[in-house]
Amino acid sequence: MRSDSRLSRMLHALIHMDRLQGAATSELLAGMLNTNPVVVRRTMAGLRDQGLVRSEKGHGGGWVLARPLDGISLLDIYRALGEPHLFAIGLSADNPDCLVEQAVNQSLGDALAEARSALLTRLGQVTLGDLARQFDAKLRACQAHLPPHLGDG
């Protein structure tokens, strides 16, 4: 099963959008994400429907954040993306009358439900602002190691 990277890619794009002077076009975001602008528009429409971004029309238009970074949790974005599958592990339905399969499915189902709950709780605790501050700290640390003439500009 191919992994679904939409959540991490949108987190990346939204933090970049916060740093831009003005709106981000679908073309600009598509270039950042190495995808098609149509995919960006479709994805951003889901985020717009949840009140996370808005579109601005006309010259200089594009996508902008509708809330501050600290007002957007990772869970908000996950939900706006349609709550994609969190795990590749699934239950078997080959022999529903098999008692072994039933026992396995019960145990795995309970474990998966517990893991899903823990992950969703964590996603609700982390904001885009938290991620942006982590980025800023990493950037400052990198700049501190540059020779003085390279860290100026």
N, C-alpha and C positions, 0 to 999 in steps of 0.2 A: 504494500500500500504506500503510495506516495504521500509524503508529509504535506500538510497544509500550512503554508507560511504566511497566509494573509494577515494574521494578527500581528506577527512581528514586523511585517513589511509596512502595515498601516501605522504602527507605533512609530516606526522610523520616519515615515512621510509626515506624520502629524507634528513631530518635534521639529523637523525641518521647516514646515509651514509656519510654525510659531516664530522662527528666526528670520523669516523673509520680510522684506520691506514691501508689503502689499500682498495681493492675492497670488496664489499659485495656480497656473493653468494646468489642465489635464495633461498637456504635452510635457510640461516641465516635470510633473510628478511621474509621468510614464517613463521619462528619461532616467529619473532617480531610481525607479523600481525595475527598470529594464523590462517593461511590459508595454502594452498597447494603450493609447489614451482612452479607448472605448472601455477597457477593463477598469481603468481608473474612474471614469465617469460613473460606471455601474456601481462600483464599490463606494464611491463618495456619496452617491444617491442614498445608499443605505445608512450611511453616517448622518447625512442631512435629515433623513426621516426621523432619526433619533435625537435631533437637536444638537449634534456634536460639531457639525460644520454647516456653512451656508455658502451659496454661490452668489457671486457678484457679476452682474452683466456689464456689457459694454467694454470700451477700451480700457485696458488695465484690469479687466475682470478675471475671475477665476474662483478658486476655493479659498475660504478663510475659516479659521476656527470660530465657532459660535460661543465658546466658553473658554475661560482661562485654563491653562494646563492643569492646575491643581483641582479644577472642577470636572476633570474627565478621568475616570478610572479605567484600568485595563479591562475590567468587567463590562463597562459601558461599551467599549469598542468591540469586545468579544460578542456581546449581544447584538450590536448593530451589524455585525458580519453574519448574523443568522445562526449563531451558536454552533460553529463547526465542531465535528467530532474531536474529542480531546485525546482519545486513545485508539491505537490500532488494534488492541486486544478486544476480542468480542466473544460472545457466547455461542455455543454450538446448538444447532437446531436439527441436526441430522437424524437423531433418534429420540424424539421427545418422550417416548414411553420407557426409555432406558433409565433405570434407577441411578446408574453411575453418572450418566450425562446430567441428570437432574441434580445430583449432589455437587458435581463439578460446577454447573451453572449457578447454583445457589451460592456457593462459596466465592466464585469469581464475581458474580453479580454484586454481592455484598462488598467485596474489596473494591470493585470499580466505582460503586456508588459512594463509598467513603473517600476514595481518592478524588473523585469528581467534586464532591462537596468541599474538600480541603483546598483544591486548586481554585475553585470559584471564589471561595472566601478570600484567598490570597490575592486573586485578581481584583477583588473589590477593595482591597486595602492599599493598592499601589496606584498612584496617579501618574499621568504623563509628566507632571511637574517633578515627581520623584525621579523619573528617568532622565529628565532634562538636567536636574541637579547632579546626577551621577555623571552624565556626559561632561558637564562643565568642570567637575572636579578632575576627571580624567584629562580633559584638555589642558587645564592649568598645570597638572603634573607633567604632561608631555612638554609644554612650553617651558617649564622650569629647567628641563634638561637640555634645552637648545643653547647653542653658543649665543652670547649677547647680540651679535649682529644679525642672527636669524630670528630671534624672538621679537624683533621690533615691529614686524609688519605683517 
